[in-house]
Structures are given as structure tokens and as C-alpha cells.
């Protein structure tokens, strides 16, 4: 009998900037698969992959952007955070440039100023994650 552990995932709070370093907003996706709704882009860590490598790969796969990881926001591990199964997610704050394009598990991409994010449409615990980000956003990174 093998050891059972939670699934390990990564999510990105991708802060999008234009060429003049003006902040445009946070990239969110509309999910193609259940649970349906709006979410932070992210996905599961593959065997043999670091969380940071998984984050960079998932951002490229889902929103077609190359990201620079700024820092880890936190690790979210409530067993009830994902209705499918117990998932532990490392959430990273990232910086990116360009136009996000939905791919892989993302149906659409959106760029929202943080105070305009439709929190009621967010799935999983992503509203809590974004609130945590907003509370720490103005602290030094």
C-alpha cells in the first residue's frame, strides 16, 4: 500500500505591466473544466519538477505569458479548498508583460485592476488568496 498525500499545485498572481512599467492589472482565467468559474491561473506540479518550475510552465501553458517570480505569497492547504480532492497550493506573486492568451485549461483570460475583481465569481479559495495579496501588496517585496 502506497503513501497517500495531498496533490501539490501552484497558482500565480500575475501582475501585468505594459512596456512603460505601468501596472495594468491581475491576470485571471475562466476555467474550461469543473469547478467552473474565474480563477487564478495554475496547475499541478509534475513529478521531478520544482514548484517554481511548475509555476513558470503553467503560466506559459494557461495564459501564454513568460513570468518573473517576485516572491511566494503563501501556501494554502485547507483540505476543503478544492471540491475535487485535497490540494496544497503554493501561490506565487509574479510579474509579466504582453497580452495574455487563454490556452490549455483556460477558456478565457481577463486582466482586472485588483479592486475590480469579481470576487463572487472566483472558485476554490482564490478570493481569500487575492485578499491576502491585497493586504500584503504595499509591503516591500
N, C-alpha and C positions, 0 to 999 in steps of 0.2 A: 504494500500500500504506500503510495507516494505522499509526500507532504503537501497539504493544501494551503495556499496562501492567497491573499487578495491579488487582483490584477493590478499592474502598475501602469499608470498613464501619465501623460504630460499635457498641459494646456498652456496656451500663450496669450498673454495680454499684449497684443501687438499695437504699439503706439506708432501710428503712421505719420510721416513728415513729408513735406514737399522739398524740392531742391534748395529752397531758401531757408530750410530748417524751421519752417512754420508747422506747428502741430495741427494735423487735420482731424485726428480722432482715433478711436479704438476700432480694430477690425473684428467684426462678429460674423458668424455664418448662420445660414438657415440649414438645419440638418436634413439630409436625404432619408435617413433611417431613424426608426424609433429609438428613444423618445424624440418625437418631432418638436421643433421649436427653434428658438435662437440660442446660440451657444458661442462660447469661446472656441477658436479652432484648437484642435488637439487630437490625441490618439494614443495608442498603446505602445509601450516600449517593447522592442523586439529582443529576443534572447541574444546576448552578446553585444548589446548596444547600451551606451550610457543615456541617462535622462536628457542630458544636453544635446547629444547627437540625435536622439529621437525627436526632441523639440524642433530642431532645425529642419529635420526631414519632414516632419508632419506639417510644419508651416509651409514648406515648399509644395508638398502634395495637396494640401487643402485650400490654400489661399494664394498659391503661386508667387510667394514672396521669399526673398532671402532675408533672414532676420539676424540682428545682432542681439545676443542675450545681454541684458543690463544686469539683472540680478534675479535671484529666487524670491518670489513673493512669499511662498509658504507651501506646506504640504497639507492636503485636505484628505482626510481618511475616515470620515463618518461612514460606517457600514451601510447607511441608508441613503447616501448621496447619489448613487446610481441605481435606478429601479431594476436594472438587469442583473447585477451581481456586485459583490464588494469590490470597489475600485479605489485605489490610493492614487492621488494625482499630485505631481509636483507642478506647481504653477510658476511660470517664469514671466517676468516683465521684459519685453523686447522692443527693439526699435527697427523700423523698416521704412523703405522708400518705394515709390512706384504705385501701380494700380493693382489692388488685389483682384484675382480672378478665381472663381469657385471651381474646384476640381475634387476628385476622389469622393469623400463622404459629404462634401459641401454642395448644397443645391444653389445657394446664392451667397454673395458677400455683401456686407454693409460696412460703412465707416460712420461711426457715431461719435459726436462730441460726448464726453463722459456723462454730462448732465442731461443728455437726451436719450440715453439708452433705455429701451422699453423693458424695464426690469421684470414686469409681469409676464413677459413672453420668454424669459430665459429658462432653460431646462437645467436639470441637475441642481447643484448648489452655486451656479455661476453668478446669481445676483449677490450672494454673500461674498464671493471671491472679488467681484467688481467693487463692492462696498469696502472691502478690506484694502483693495488697491487705492481707491479714492482717499481713504483715511491716511495712507502712507505716501501718497503721490508727491506731496510737497516736502517730504523729508529728504535729506540728501541720499543719493543713490551710490 
